[in-house]
């Protein structure tokens, strides 16, 4: 008791001691963790030329992007999109800072005026035109009365300022892009000087690849001499077996049998009343709504449907049936269905086109419309006369004259059923035959209407059951996947494929997966597999089972690629054809040195060919393909002169110039100079940024966090 009493007296001290111990435990974890020790950077998602992008700021941008793009983007797509945007912003902002580029309020307003923001209704005056004062007043009103909208605008303003700076920066560069008349003349000559040649080509394919032996050291030498072509990012190769959770043949039959059984009446015994009841089936039920609620995966849809609205597999049959008839069971995707015609309306849907001529003050009229109602009527009557003339194309007339939003579609309104359009419009369409054209007035304006087509519509009740894998099928799938996983993990890594194939499973490879990829062919979005493959603890040969969309994947890591220069093995697919081509060229040239053109052709079993009107700007030889060196050599020869052997892209050539045609003389080359200038200016934005990005030192740390 004395001891307990002493403990009670020292409760506060004990709490402090325990607290300090817990604190020490937590802190020691911080200081010894990988996060602090350098194994995992915890504060930045990227570094661009020494400038960090904070992970906290980056996450805020991802959250903003999530609200903007919604469910259309996966989390990885959002991260990658925002990353590209932030890298671009950082690289360009460094340029802006170096050059002292900034924007003032008047430049922001000018940018808004010439962008999509100028169409925001709050920024428009009574004439529907962007107004600077209205714009300023709207922003001030949001700030005072609508904080959420004002905060959203501040985010937009950041984007506007960035975009305005970019426009200024790229316009400055475009201002320095030019082309002289001499350059215009040179471009003209490249496109219009022409040469005709006679040529002999011995294709490289005439020498079998198998006769050209290439050593590993030769491939390594080729890589060293062409390093820019053989740079690679960090990547991984995997292979997998996919166990898809799908219905078996037995599951399919069970659903079909179940839905078939629901067609007919059933007899049930009632123990309470000691009597039997007849339960109407789908064929005879008088309460279709209740029947489908109890027995179907889809409810009763009372809307009448045209042929185009019905399942394509059954549409023709259903449209030909009478009321009360039943079709099915039929398979429609992942469902078995039985359909019953409940009602039918002849010509129940109409396809029409119209030309709308409206007036100032009419409902939904464009603010730019200034004509009076009388003027609108007169114009509509003129167009009606034109529309009824033989040979008039109604769609063209509508496209050029209609005030309605359907004008770009030639006035086409598509198919619609009764009650959708304004009463006067509706009555004309449904009470007149196909081809009828006339004038109708509604609250929206005057309509010149053309009835294009009519179709019957039907009301269909459909009993549906989805074909799903049974519990037994799912359990069997899991067992099979587990067996393969265990069998391959107990074997040598290289035996993965053989073991899978022994059980008739398909092994699928996926090569050169990048660190921030998400979608894997055959599996879809599988970020967890990519993260596992890039984990430092995952070794080549490791195997793991993953729960994937509708099933399981047994995955094996088969190869790791380091960032940098490719190995000879990795580069061989690209390097070998080029090395072989060079060696073949040397063989052909050595064997045919000093021969005349006829001998060169006959000794190699090839024929003389002709090509005419070749230009340096389009150096393609018919029958041989693109050969810039060969065509360039032709222009360097005199007429009737024959070349030596030329190492081309597709073979070794010997050519003879048969005709040379100078470009026609013109007085001025300003058009060609202007085209060069415009073409160069159009490439500025992409070319300049790509050059800056290529030069920048970028450290990507996304995979640390995502």
C-alpha positions as CSV (number, residue, x, y, z in Angstrom):
1,X,0.0,0.0,0.0
2,X,2.9,2.3,0.8
3,X,4.3,1.7,-2.6
4,X,0.9,2.5,-4.3
5,X,0.7,5.7,-2.2
6,X,4.1,6.8,-3.4
7,X,3.1,6.1,-7.0
8,X,0.0,8.1,-6.6
9,X,2.0,11.1,-5.2
10,X,4.3,11.0,-8.2
11,X,1.6,10.6,-10.9
12,X,2.5,13.9,-12.6
13,X,6.2,12.9,-12.8
14,X,5.3,9.5,-14.2
15,X,3.1,11.1,-16.9
16,X,6.0,13.4,-17.9
17,X,8.5,10.5,-18.0
18,X,6.1,8.4,-20.1
19,X,5.5,11.4,-22.4
20,X,9.2,12.1,-22.8
21,X,9.8,8.4,-23.6
22,X,7.0,8.4,-26.3
23,X,8.4,11.7,-27.6
24,X,11.9,10.2,-27.8
25,X,10.5,7.2,-29.6
26,X,8.7,9.3,-32.2
27,X,11.7,11.7,-32.7
28,X,14.2,8.8,-33.0
29,X,12.0,7.4,-35.7
30,X,12.1,10.7,-37.6
31,X,15.9,11.0,-37.4
32,X,16.6,7.5,-38.3
33,X,14.0,7.1,-41.0
34,X,14.8,7.1,-44.7
35,X,12.8,10.2,-45.1
36,X,15.4,12.2,-43.2
37,X,18.4,10.2,-44.1
38,X,18.2,10.9,-47.8
39,X,16.6,7.7,-49.0
40,X,13.4,9.6,-49.7
41,X,13.1,13.3,-50.2
42,X,10.1,14.6,-48.3
43,X,9.7,18.2,-49.5
44,X,10.0,18.5,-53.3
45,X,8.5,16.7,-56.2
46,X,11.0,18.0,-58.8
47,X,14.0,20.3,-59.2
48,X,14.5,22.3,-62.4
49,X,17.8,24.1,-62.9
50,X,18.3,24.1,-59.1
51,X,14.7,25.5,-58.4
52,X,12.5,23.2,-56.3
53,X,8.8,22.5,-56.8
54,X,7.4,22.0,-53.4
55,X,5.3,18.8,-52.9
56,X,2.8,20.7,-50.9
57,X,2.3,23.3,-53.6
58,X,2.2,20.5,-56.2
59,X,-0.5,18.6,-54.3
60,X,-2.6,21.8,-54.2
61,X,-2.3,22.1,-58.0
62,X,-3.2,18.4,-58.4
63,X,-6.3,19.0,-56.2
64,X,-7.3,22.0,-58.4
65,X,-6.7,20.0,-61.5
66,X,-8.9,17.2,-60.1
67,X,-11.8,19.6,-59.8
68,X,-11.2,20.9,-63.3
69,X,-10.9,17.6,-65.1
70,X,-13.2,15.5,-62.9
71,X,-13.5,11.8,-63.2
72,X,-12.2,11.8,-66.8
73,X,-8.6,11.7,-65.4
74,X,-7.1,9.1,-63.2
75,X,-4.9,10.2,-60.2
76,X,-1.8,9.3,-62.2
77,X,-2.9,11.2,-65.2
78,X,-3.6,14.2,-63.0
79,X,-0.1,14.0,-61.5
80,X,1.6,13.7,-64.9
81,X,-0.5,16.5,-66.4
82,X,0.3,18.9,-63.5
83,X,3.9,17.8,-63.5
84,X,4.3,18.7,-67.2
85,X,2.6,22.1,-66.5
86,X,4.7,22.9,-63.5
87,X,8.0,22.0,-65.3
88,X,7.0,24.2,-68.2
89,X,6.0,27.0,-65.9
90,X,9.3,26.8,-64.0
91,X,11.5,26.7,-67.1
92,X,9.7,29.6,-68.8
93,X,9.5,31.7,-65.5
94,X,13.3,31.4,-65.3
95,X,13.5,32.9,-68.7
96,X,11.0,35.6,-67.8
97,X,13.1,36.5,-64.7
98,X,16.3,36.7,-66.7
99,X,14.7,38.9,-69.3
100,X,12.7,41.0,-66.9
101,X,9.4,40.1,-68.5
102,X,6.3,41.1,-66.5
103,X,2.7,42.1,-67.2
104,X,0.7,45.1,-66.0
105,X,-3.0,45.3,-65.4
106,X,-3.7,46.7,-68.8
107,X,-1.9,43.8,-70.4
108,X,-4.0,41.4,-68.4
109,X,-7.2,43.1,-69.5
110,X,-6.0,42.9,-73.1
111,X,-5.3,39.2,-72.8
112,X,-8.8,38.6,-71.3
113,X,-10.3,40.6,-74.2
114,X,-8.6,38.4,-76.8
115,X,-9.2,35.0,-75.1
116,X,-12.1,32.7,-74.1
117,X,-12.5,34.7,-70.8
118,X,-14.0,37.5,-72.9
119,X,-17.2,35.3,-73.4
120,X,-18.0,35.1,-69.7
121,X,-21.5,36.6,-69.4
122,X,-20.5,38.7,-66.3
123,X,-17.9,40.5,-68.4
124,X,-20.2,41.5,-71.2
125,X,-22.2,44.8,-71.7
126,X,-25.8,45.0,-72.8
127,X,-24.7,44.4,-76.4
128,X,-23.0,41.2,-75.5
129,X,-19.5,42.6,-76.0
130,X,-16.6,42.4,-73.6
131,X,-16.3,45.7,-71.6
132,X,-13.3,46.6,-69.5
133,X,-15.4,48.6,-66.9
134,X,-18.0,45.8,-66.7
135,X,-15.1,43.3,-66.2
136,X,-13.6,45.4,-63.3
137,X,-17.0,45.8,-61.7
138,X,-17.7,42.1,-61.9
139,X,-14.4,41.2,-60.2
140,X,-15.0,43.8,-57.5
141,X,-18.6,42.5,-56.9
142,X,-17.2,38.9,-56.5
143,X,-14.7,40.1,-54.0
144,X,-17.3,41.8,-51.9
145,X,-20.2,39.4,-52.2
146,X,-19.0,36.0,-53.6
147,X,-15.7,34.9,-51.9
148,X,-15.8,31.5,-53.4
149,X,-16.1,32.8,-56.9
150,X,-13.5,35.4,-56.2
151,X,-11.0,32.8,-55.0
152,X,-11.6,30.8,-58.1
153,X,-11.0,33.9,-60.2
154,X,-7.7,34.5,-58.4
155,X,-6.6,31.1,-59.6
156,X,-7.7,32.0,-63.1
157,X,-5.8,35.2,-62.8
158,X,-2.6,33.4,-62.1
159,X,-3.1,31.3,-65.3
160,X,-3.9,34.5,-67.2
161,X,-0.7,36.2,-66.0
162,X,1.3,33.2,-66.9
163,X,-0.3,32.9,-70.3
164,X,0.2,36.7,-70.9
165,X,3.9,36.4,-70.1
166,X,4.3,33.4,-72.4
167,X,2.6,35.3,-75.2
168,X,4.9,38.2,-74.7
169,X,8.0,36.0,-74.5
170,X,7.2,34.0,-77.6
171,X,6.1,37.1,-79.5
172,X,9.5,38.6,-78.8
173,X,11.2,35.6,-80.3
174,X,8.8,35.5,-83.2
175,X,9.7,39.2,-83.8
176,X,13.3,38.0,-84.4
177,X,12.3,35.3,-86.8
178,X,12.6,36.3,-90.4
179,X,13.5,35.2,-93.9
180,X,15.3,37.3,-96.5
181,X,14.4,37.4,-100.2
182,X,17.6,35.4,-100.8
183,X,16.3,32.7,-98.5
184,X,13.0,32.9,-100.3
185,X,14.7,32.5,-103.6
186,X,16.7,29.5,-102.3
187,X,13.5,27.8,-101.1
188,X,11.9,28.4,-104.4
189,X,14.9,26.9,-106.2
190,X,14.8,23.8,-104.0
191,X,11.2,23.2,-104.9
192,X,11.3,24.0,-108.6
193,X,14.7,23.0,-110.0
194,X,14.1,19.5,-111.4
195,X,16.3,16.7,-112.6
196,X,15.6,13.5,-114.6
197,X,17.8,10.5,-114.0
198,X,18.5,7.0,-115.1
199,X,19.6,4.8,-112.2
200,X,20.6,1.3,-111.1
201,X,20.0,0.3,-107.6
202,X,21.3,-2.8,-105.9
203,X,19.2,-3.1,-102.8
204,X,20.7,-4.0,-99.4
205,X,18.1,-6.8,-99.1
206,X,19.9,-8.7,-101.9
207,X,22.5,-9.7,-99.3
208,X,20.9,-11.9,-96.5
209,X,21.3,-10.6,-93.0
210,X,22.5,-14.0,-91.9
211,X,25.8,-13.5,-93.9
212,X,26.7,-10.4,-92.0
213,X,28.1,-11.3,-88.6
214,X,28.2,-8.4,-86.1
215,X,30.1,-8.6,-82.8
216,X,29.1,-7.1,-79.5
217,X,32.1,-4.8,-79.6
218,X,30.9,-3.4,-83.0
219,X,27.5,-2.7,-81.6
220,X,29.2,-1.0,-78.6
221,X,31.3,1.1,-80.9
222,X,28.2,2.1,-82.9
223,X,26.4,3.2,-79.7
224,X,29.4,5.2,-78.7
225,X,29.5,7.1,-82.0
226,X,25.7,7.7,-81.9
227,X,25.1,8.4,-78.3
228,X,22.1,10.7,-78.8
229,X,20.2,7.9,-80.5
230,X,20.7,5.5,-77.7
231,X,19.8,7.3,-74.5
232,X,17.2,5.6,-72.4
233,X,15.1,6.4,-69.3
234,X,14.8,4.1,-66.3
235,X,12.4,1.4,-67.3
236,X,11.2,-2.1,-66.4
237,X,10.1,-5.3,-68.3
238,X,7.5,-7.6,-66.8
239,X,5.5,-10.6,-67.9
240,X,2.2,-11.8,-66.4
241,X,-0.6,-14.3,-66.5
242,X,-4.1,-12.8,-66.3
243,X,-6.9,-14.7,-64.5
244,X,-10.0,-12.8,-65.7
245,X,-13.1,-13.0,-63.5
246,X,-15.6,-13.8,-66.2
247,X,-18.6,-16.1,-66.4
248,X,-18.1,-19.7,-67.3
249,X,-20.2,-21.6,-69.9
250,X,-22.1,-23.1,-67.0
251,X,-22.8,-19.5,-65.7
252,X,-24.0,-18.4,-69.1
253,X,-26.4,-21.4,-69.4
254,X,-27.7,-20.9,-65.9
255,X,-28.8,-17.3,-66.6
256,X,-30.3,-18.2,-69.9
257,X,-32.3,-21.0,-68.3
258,X,-33.4,-18.7,-65.4
259,X,-34.7,-16.1,-67.8
260,X,-36.4,-18.6,-70.0
261,X,-38.2,-20.1,-66.9
262,X,-39.7,-16.6,-66.2
263,X,-41.5,-16.5,-69.5
264,X,-44.3,-19.0,-68.5
265,X,-46.7,-19.0,-65.7
266,X,-45.8,-21.0,-62.5
267,X,-47.9,-22.8,-60.0
268,X,-47.1,-22.3,-56.3
269,X,-48.6,-24.1,-53.3
270,X,-49.9,-22.0,-50.4
271,X,-49.6,-24.0,-47.2
272,X,-51.7,-21.5,-45.3
273,X,-54.7,-21.8,-47.6
274,X,-53.9,-25.4,-48.7
275,X,-54.3,-24.3,-52.3
276,X,-52.3,-23.6,-55.4
277,X,-51.9,-20.2,-57.1
278,X,-50.9,-19.5,-60.7
279,X,-48.3,-16.8,-60.9
280,X,-48.3,-15.1,-64.3
281,X,-45.0,-15.2,-66.1
282,X,-43.5,-12.4,-68.4
283,X,-45.7,-13.6,-71.3
284,X,-49.0,-13.2,-69.4
285,X,-48.5,-10.7,-66.6
286,X,-50.9,-7.8,-66.4
287,X,-48.6,-5.7,-64.2
288,X,-45.4,-5.4,-66.1
289,X,-43.9,-2.8,-63.8
290,X,-44.2,-4.9,-60.7
291,X,-43.1,-8.1,-62.6
292,X,-39.8,-6.4,-63.9
293,X,-39.2,-4.8,-60.5
294,X,-39.2,-8.3,-58.9
295,X,-37.5,-10.3,-61.7
296,X,-35.4,-8.1,-63.9
297,X,-32.1,-6.2,-63.7
298,X,-33.7,-3.4,-65.7
299,X,-36.9,-1.7,-65.0
300,X,-39.9,-1.0,-67.3
301,X,-39.1,2.0,-69.5
302,X,-42.3,3.6,-70.7
303,X,-40.6,5.8,-73.3
304,X,-41.3,5.0,-76.9
305,X,-38.2,4.2,-78.9
306,X,-37.3,4.4,-82.6
307,X,-35.2,1.7,-84.3
308,X,-31.9,3.6,-83.6
309,X,-32.7,3.6,-79.9
310,X,-33.0,-0.2,-79.6
311,X,-30.2,-2.8,-79.2
312,X,-28.7,-3.3,-82.6
313,X,-28.8,-7.0,-82.3
314,X,-32.6,-7.0,-81.9
315,X,-33.7,-3.7,-83.5
316,X,-34.9,-5.1,-86.9
317,X,-36.8,-7.9,-85.3
318,X,-38.5,-5.8,-82.7
319,X,-39.6,-3.2,-85.2
320,X,-41.3,-5.9,-87.4
321,X,-43.3,-7.4,-84.5
322,X,-46.9,-6.7,-83.5
323,X,-48.1,-5.6,-80.1
324,X,-48.1,-8.5,-77.6
325,X,-45.4,-10.5,-79.4
326,X,-42.2,-11.6,-77.6
327,X,-38.7,-12.0,-78.8
328,X,-35.9,-13.8,-76.9
329,X,-34.1,-14.9,-75.0
330,X,-31.3,-13.1,-76.9
331,X,-27.8,-12.1,-75.8
332,X,-27.0,-8.4,-75.7
333,X,-23.5,-7.9,-74.4
334,X,-23.3,-9.2,-70.9
335,X,-27.1,-9.7,-70.6
336,X,-29.7,-12.2,-71.6
337,X,-32.9,-10.3,-72.5
338,X,-36.5,-11.1,-73.5
339,X,-38.5,-8.2,-75.1
340,X,-42.3,-7.8,-75.4
341,X,-43.9,-5.2,-77.6
342,X,-46.3,-3.2,-75.4
343,X,-47.5,-0.6,-77.9
344,X,-46.7,0.9,-81.3
345,X,-47.1,4.3,-82.9
346,X,-46.9,4.7,-86.6
347,X,-44.7,7.7,-87.6
348,X,-44.2,8.4,-83.9
349,X,-40.8,10.2,-84.4
350,X,-40.0,12.9,-87.0
351,X,-36.7,14.1,-88.4
352,X,-36.8,17.8,-89.4
353,X,-34.6,20.7,-90.5
354,X,-35.4,24.4,-90.2
355,X,-34.2,27.9,-91.0
356,X,-34.9,30.2,-88.1
357,X,-35.4,33.9,-88.8
358,X,-35.8,35.8,-85.5
359,X,-36.3,39.4,-84.5
360,X,-35.1,41.7,-81.8
361,X,-36.8,40.8,-78.5
362,X,-37.9,37.3,-79.6
363,X,-37.3,34.6,-77.0
364,X,-33.7,33.4,-76.9
365,X,-32.8,35.8,-79.7
366,X,-29.1,36.6,-80.1
367,X,-28.5,40.2,-78.8
368,X,-26.9,41.1,-82.1
369,X,-30.2,40.7,-83.9
370,X,-31.7,44.1,-84.7
371,X,-34.4,43.4,-87.3
372,X,-38.1,44.0,-86.5
373,X,-40.7,41.3,-86.5
374,X,-42.1,42.6,-89.7
375,X,-38.6,42.5,-91.3
376,X,-38.1,39.0,-90.0
377,X,-41.5,37.8,-91.5
378,X,-40.6,39.3,-94.9
379,X,-37.2,37.7,-94.9
380,X,-38.7,34.3,-93.9
381,X,-41.2,34.5,-96.8
382,X,-38.4,35.2,-99.2
383,X,-36.5,32.2,-98.0
384,X,-39.6,30.0,-98.1
385,X,-40.0,30.7,-101.8
386,X,-36.3,29.9,-102.3
387,X,-36.5,26.7,-100.3
388,X,-39.4,25.4,-102.4
389,X,-37.6,25.9,-105.7
390,X,-36.5,22.8,-107.5
391,X,-32.9,22.1,-107.1
392,X,-32.4,24.1,-103.9
393,X,-30.2,22.4,-101.3
394,X,-32.1,23.1,-98.0
395,X,-29.0,22.4,-95.8
396,X,-26.9,25.0,-97.7
397,X,-29.8,27.5,-97.4
398,X,-30.1,26.9,-93.7
399,X,-26.3,27.0,-93.1
400,X,-26.1,30.4,-94.8
401,X,-29.2,32.1,-93.4
402,X,-30.5,30.5,-90.2
403,X,-30.2,32.5,-86.9
404,X,-30.6,29.2,-84.9
405,X,-27.9,27.2,-83.3
406,X,-28.5,24.3,-85.8
407,X,-27.2,26.5,-88.7
408,X,-23.8,24.9,-88.7
409,X,-25.5,21.5,-89.1
410,X,-27.6,22.7,-92.1
411,X,-30.6,23.3,-89.8
412,X,-30.7,19.5,-88.9
413,X,-32.7,19.0,-85.6
414,X,-32.5,15.2,-85.7
415,X,-35.3,12.9,-84.6
416,X,-37.9,14.0,-82.0
417,X,-41.2,12.7,-80.6
418,X,-44.4,14.6,-80.0
419,X,-44.4,17.3,-77.3
420,X,-40.7,18.1,-77.6
421,X,-41.0,21.1,-79.9
422,X,-43.1,24.3,-79.6
423,X,-46.8,23.5,-80.3
424,X,-46.9,25.1,-83.8
425,X,-43.6,23.5,-84.8
426,X,-44.8,20.1,-83.5
427,X,-48.1,20.2,-85.2
428,X,-46.6,21.0,-88.6
429,X,-44.1,18.2,-88.4
430,X,-46.5,15.5,-87.3
431,X,-49.4,16.5,-89.5
432,X,-47.5,16.7,-92.8
433,X,-45.8,14.1,-95.0
434,X,-42.1,13.7,-95.5
435,X,-40.8,16.4,-97.9
436,X,-43.3,19.0,-96.8
437,X,-41.8,22.6,-96.5
438,X,-43.7,25.6,-95.0
439,X,-43.5,28.6,-92.7
440,X,-44.4,28.5,-89.0
441,X,-44.3,31.2,-86.4
442,X,-43.3,30.5,-82.7
443,X,-42.1,32.6,-79.8
444,X,-38.6,32.0,-81.1
445,X,-39.1,33.4,-84.6
446,X,-40.2,32.4,-88.0
447,X,-39.3,28.8,-89.0
448,X,-39.0,27.5,-92.6
449,X,-39.5,23.8,-91.8
450,X,-38.7,20.8,-93.9
451,X,-39.9,17.3,-92.8
452,X,-37.0,15.0,-93.6
453,X,-38.1,11.6,-92.3
454,X,-40.6,9.8,-90.1
455,X,-40.2,6.5,-88.2
456,X,-42.4,4.2,-86.2
457,X,-41.8,4.0,-82.4
458,X,-42.5,1.2,-80.1
459,X,-42.9,0.8,-76.3
460,X,-40.9,-2.3,-75.2
461,X,-40.8,-4.2,-71.9
462,X,-37.5,-6.0,-71.5
463,X,-36.7,-8.7,-69.0
464,X,-33.0,-8.7,-68.4
465,X,-30.5,-10.7,-66.4
466,X,-26.8,-10.0,-66.3
467,X,-24.4,-12.9,-67.0
468,X,-22.1,-12.9,-64.0
469,X,-19.5,-15.3,-62.7
470,X,-20.9,-17.5,-60.0
471,X,-19.3,-17.9,-56.6
472,X,-18.1,-21.3,-57.7
473,X,-16.4,-19.8,-60.7
474,X,-14.8,-17.0,-58.7
475,X,-13.5,-19.5,-56.1
476,X,-12.0,-21.7,-58.9
477,X,-10.3,-18.7,-60.4
478,X,-8.7,-17.7,-57.1
479,X,-7.5,-21.3,-56.6
480,X,-6.0,-21.5,-60.1
481,X,-4.2,-18.1,-59.6
482,X,-2.8,-19.2,-56.2
483,X,-1.6,-22.5,-57.6
484,X,0.3,-20.8,-60.4
485,X,1.7,-18.2,-58.0
486,X,3.0,-20.9,-55.6
487,X,4.4,-23.1,-58.4
488,X,6.3,-20.3,-60.0
489,X,7.7,-18.9,-56.8
490,X,9.1,-22.3,-55.9
491,X,10.8,-22.8,-59.3
492,X,13.7,-21.0,-60.9
493,X,12.7,-17.5,-62.2
494,X,13.4,-18.4,-65.8
495,X,10.8,-21.3,-65.7
496,X,7.9,-18.9,-65.1
497,X,6.8,-19.1,-68.8
498,X,7.2,-22.9,-69.1
499,X,5.2,-23.5,-65.9
500,X,2.4,-21.2,-67.1
501,X,2.2,-22.7,-70.5
502,X,2.1,-26.3,-69.1
503,X,-1.3,-25.3,-67.6
504,X,-2.4,-23.6,-70.9
505,X,-2.1,-20.1,-69.6
506,X,-1.0,-17.2,-71.8
507,X,2.1,-15.3,-70.7
508,X,2.0,-11.7,-71.8
509,X,5.1,-9.4,-71.8
510,X,5.1,-5.7,-71.2
511,X,8.4,-4.0,-72.0
512,X,10.0,-0.7,-71.3
513,X,7.5,0.5,-68.7
514,X,8.3,4.0,-67.5
515,X,8.4,4.9,-63.8
516,X,5.3,7.2,-63.9
517,X,3.2,5.0,-66.2
518,X,-0.1,3.7,-65.1
519,X,-1.8,1.7,-67.9
520,X,-0.5,-1.7,-68.8
521,X,-1.6,-3.4,-72.0
522,X,-4.0,-6.2,-71.2
523,X,-4.5,-5.1,-67.6
524,X,-5.6,-1.4,-67.8
525,X,-4.8,1.0,-65.0
526,X,-2.4,-0.8,-62.6
527,X,-0.3,1.8,-60.8
528,X,0.5,-0.7,-58.0
529,X,2.2,-3.1,-60.4
530,X,4.4,-0.3,-61.8
531,X,5.3,0.9,-58.3
532,X,6.2,-2.7,-57.3
533,X,8.4,-3.1,-60.4
534,X,10.3,0.0,-59.6
535,X,10.7,-0.7,-55.9
536,X,14.3,-1.0,-54.9
537,X,13.5,-4.2,-53.0
538,X,12.0,-5.9,-56.1
539,X,14.6,-8.0,-57.9
540,X,14.6,-9.4,-61.4
541,X,12.8,-12.7,-61.3
542,X,10.6,-11.8,-58.4
543,X,6.9,-12.8,-58.7
544,X,3.8,-11.4,-57.0
545,X,0.1,-11.8,-57.3
546,X,-2.0,-8.6,-57.7
547,X,-5.8,-8.1,-57.5
548,X,-6.6,-6.4,-60.8
549,X,-9.7,-5.3,-62.6
550,X,-12.0,-8.3,-62.6
551,X,-9.5,-10.9,-61.5
552,X,-5.9,-11.5,-60.6
553,X,-2.5,-11.1,-62.3
554,X,0.6,-13.2,-61.5
555,X,3.4,-10.8,-62.4
556,X,7.1,-11.4,-62.8
557,X,9.8,-8.7,-63.1
558,X,12.0,-9.7,-66.0
559,X,14.4,-6.8,-66.6
560,X,15.6,-3.5,-65.2
561,X,16.9,-0.6,-67.4
562,X,19.1,2.1,-65.9
563,X,18.9,5.7,-67.1
564,X,21.6,6.5,-69.5
565,X,23.3,4.9,-72.5
566,X,21.8,1.6,-73.7
567,X,23.7,-1.7,-73.4
568,X,24.5,-3.5,-76.7
569,X,21.8,-6.0,-75.9
570,X,19.1,-3.3,-75.6
571,X,20.4,-1.3,-78.5
572,X,20.8,-4.2,-80.9
573,X,17.3,-3.9,-82.4
574,X,18.1,-0.4,-83.7
575,X,21.9,-0.7,-84.2
576,X,22.1,-4.0,-86.0
577,X,20.2,-3.0,-89.1
578,X,22.3,0.1,-89.5
579,X,25.6,-1.7,-89.0
580,X,24.5,-4.4,-91.4
581,X,23.4,-1.8,-94.0
582,X,26.9,-0.2,-93.8
583,X,28.7,-3.5,-94.2
584,X,26.4,-4.5,-97.1
585,X,27.1,-1.2,-98.8
586,X,30.9,-1.8,-98.4
587,X,30.5,-5.3,-100.0
588,X,28.5,-4.0,-102.9
589,X,30.8,-1.1,-103.6
590,X,34.0,-3.3,-103.3
591,X,32.6,-5.9,-105.7
592,X,31.4,-3.3,-108.4
593,X,34.1,-0.6,-108.2
594,X,34.9,0.8,-111.7
595,X,32.1,-0.9,-113.6
596,X,30.0,0.9,-116.1
597,X,26.2,1.3,-115.4
598,X,25.2,-1.5,-117.8
599,X,27.7,-3.9,-116.2
600,X,26.7,-2.8,-112.7
601,X,23.0,-3.7,-113.5
602,X,23.6,-7.0,-115.4
603,X,26.2,-8.3,-112.9
604,X,23.7,-7.8,-110.0
605,X,20.6,-9.0,-111.8
606,X,18.8,-5.6,-111.6
607,X,17.4,-3.4,-114.3
608,X,17.9,0.2,-115.4
609,X,15.2,2.5,-114.1
610,X,14.1,6.1,-114.8
611,X,12.9,8.8,-112.5
612,X,11.8,12.2,-113.6
613,X,11.1,15.7,-112.1
614,X,13.0,15.0,-108.9
615,X,13.5,18.0,-106.5
616,X,15.8,18.5,-103.6
617,X,12.8,19.6,-101.4
618,X,11.0,16.2,-102.1
619,X,13.9,13.8,-102.7
620,X,11.8,10.6,-103.3
621,X,12.8,8.3,-106.1
622,X,9.8,6.3,-107.5
623,X,10.4,2.6,-106.8
624,X,13.3,3.3,-104.3
625,X,11.8,5.6,-101.7
626,X,13.3,8.6,-100.0
627,X,16.9,9.1,-101.1
628,X,18.2,12.6,-100.2
629,X,21.9,11.9,-100.8
630,X,21.3,10.3,-104.2
631,X,19.0,13.2,-105.4
632,X,21.5,15.7,-104.1
633,X,24.3,14.0,-106.0
634,X,22.2,14.2,-109.2
635,X,21.9,18.0,-108.9
636,X,25.7,18.1,-108.5
637,X,26.3,16.3,-111.8
638,X,26.2,17.8,-115.3
639,X,23.7,16.6,-117.9
640,X,24.7,13.2,-119.3
641,X,27.3,12.7,-116.6
642,X,27.3,9.4,-114.7
643,X,28.1,9.1,-111.0
644,X,30.3,6.8,-109.1
645,X,28.7,4.2,-106.7
646,X,26.5,6.0,-104.1
647,X,25.7,4.6,-100.7
648,X,21.9,5.4,-100.4
649,X,19.3,4.7,-97.8
650,X,17.9,1.5,-99.4
651,X,20.8,0.3,-101.6
652,X,23.9,1.3,-103.6
653,X,23.1,3.5,-106.6
654,X,24.7,4.5,-109.8
655,X,22.9,7.4,-111.6
656,X,23.1,9.2,-114.9
657,X,21.6,12.7,-115.3
658,X,19.4,12.6,-118.5
659,X,17.9,16.1,-118.1
660,X,18.1,19.2,-115.9
661,X,15.5,21.8,-115.7
662,X,16.1,25.2,-114.1
663,X,13.3,26.8,-112.1
664,X,11.1,29.2,-114.0
665,X,12.2,32.8,-113.6
666,X,9.9,35.0,-111.4
667,X,10.3,38.6,-110.5
668,X,9.9,38.5,-106.8
669,X,10.5,36.0,-104.0
670,X,8.6,37.8,-101.2
671,X,5.8,35.2,-101.1
672,X,8.4,32.4,-100.5
673,X,10.2,34.5,-97.9
674,X,6.9,35.2,-96.1
675,X,6.0,31.5,-96.2
676,X,9.3,30.7,-94.6
677,X,8.8,33.4,-92.0
678,X,5.3,32.2,-91.1
679,X,6.4,28.6,-91.0
680,X,9.3,29.4,-88.7
681,X,7.0,31.6,-86.4
682,X,4.4,28.8,-86.2
683,X,7.1,26.5,-84.8
684,X,8.5,28.9,-82.3
685,X,6.4,28.0,-79.2
686,X,7.0,24.3,-79.4
687,X,10.6,24.4,-80.7
688,X,11.8,27.0,-78.2
689,X,10.2,25.3,-75.2
690,X,11.5,21.9,-76.2
691,X,15.0,23.3,-76.6
692,X,14.9,24.9,-73.2
693,X,13.6,21.7,-71.6
694,X,16.3,19.6,-73.3
695,X,19.0,21.9,-72.0
696,X,17.5,22.1,-68.5
697,X,18.7,20.0,-65.6
698,X,15.5,18.3,-64.4
699,X,15.3,16.0,-61.4
700,X,12.0,14.1,-61.4
701,X,11.0,12.9,-57.9
702,X,7.3,12.1,-58.6
703,X,7.8,8.4,-58.0
704,X,8.7,9.1,-54.4
705,X,5.2,10.3,-53.7
706,X,2.9,8.7,-56.3
